[in-house]
Amino acid sequence: MTETIVHLLRHGEVHNPGGVLYGRMPGFRLSETGRKQAVTVAEALTGHRIAYVVASPLERAQETAAPIADAHRLEVDTDDRLIEASNRFEGLRVAVGDGALRQVRHWPKLRNPFRPSWGEPYVEIAHRMLGAVYRARARAEGCEALCVSHQLPIWILRRFVEAHTLWHDPRRRQCSLASLTSLVFIGEELVEVVYSEPAGRTDPRMTGA
């Protein structure tokens, strides 16, 4: 039985001067800080046996993956299952705790926070992310894989594999910018989840992150 590690890397900081919730919208790329964070992660993974790098199709994820792939002389693969969750607030200036969600016009979207009613169901996020992880595990068996994704999908997957409820307080997500949530497998069995912040901690409520 071989050990394989699948690292889930959240992308770096995004250039978002308008402070919108951009979701899956195209054109949102890394800021200068975000590019530095990606390089920091690449340096932190020096000496690791990275055998496969895959990313969400969104620009910010592809850009975050690039320096890690380059450092290990790999190409960046793309898996649509790693994409950000869909969200009916996409394109609006809303954030956790800013009061915008108290506006009456938003209430129909908030009728069921446990599903949630404003976007892709949590259980569907968990299932597609788990599929992407097991594909990456198979590609890197006996070594390490790196999957670049987004805060909510990574956090939902972690809650799913740790058998927590998928409904949660977004202010308490442990998934900083450019953080690593590492899944350790023995054979096909997940035996451990390890979290680290090579680029430092960021507030989970950050708009534009």
RANORZI-V579497 format. One record per backbone hydrogen bond with DSSP energy under -0.5 kcal/mol. CO is the residue of the C=O (numbers start at 0). NH is the residue of the N-H. Records with the same first field share a line. If there is no record, write none. Layout:
CO: NH + NH
//
This chain:
1: 186
3: 184
4: 6 + 144
5: 182
6: 8 + 146
7: 9 + 180
8: 148
10: 177
12: 30
13: 15
15: 18
19: 21
20: 90
21: 24
24: 27
26: 28
27: 59
28: 14
30: 34
31: 35
32: 36
33: 37
34: 38
35: 39
36: 40
37: 41
38: 42
39: 43
40: 44
42: 45
44: 47
47: 49
48: 50 + 143
51: 145
52: 76
53: 147
54: 78
57: 60 + 61
58: 62
59: 63
60: 64
61: 65
62: 66
63: 67
64: 68
65: 69
66: 70
67: 71
68: 71 + 73
69: 72
74: 52 + 76
76: 54
78: 81
79: 82
85: 119
86: 89
88: 91
91: 20 + 93
94: 97
98: 101
99: 102
102: 105 + 106
103: 106
105: 108 + 109
106: 109
107: 110
111: 114 + 115 + 116
114: 121
115: 118
117: 87
120: 124
121: 125
122: 126
123: 127
124: 128
125: 129
126: 130
127: 131
128: 132
129: 133
130: 134
131: 135
132: 136
133: 137
134: 138
135: 139
137: 140
139: 142
142: 4
143: 50 + 51
144: 6
145: 53 + 147
146: 8 + 148
147: 55
148: 10
149: 153
150: 154
151: 155
152: 156
153: 157
154: 158
155: 159
156: 160
157: 161
158: 163
159: 162
167: 169
168: 171
169: 172
172: 174
175: 178
178: 9
179: 181 + 195
180: 7 + 182
181: 183 + 193
182: 5 + 184
183: 190 + 191
184: 3 + 186
185: 188
187: 189
188: 185 + 190
191: 183
193: 181
195: 179
196: 199
202: 205
205: 208
207: 13
//
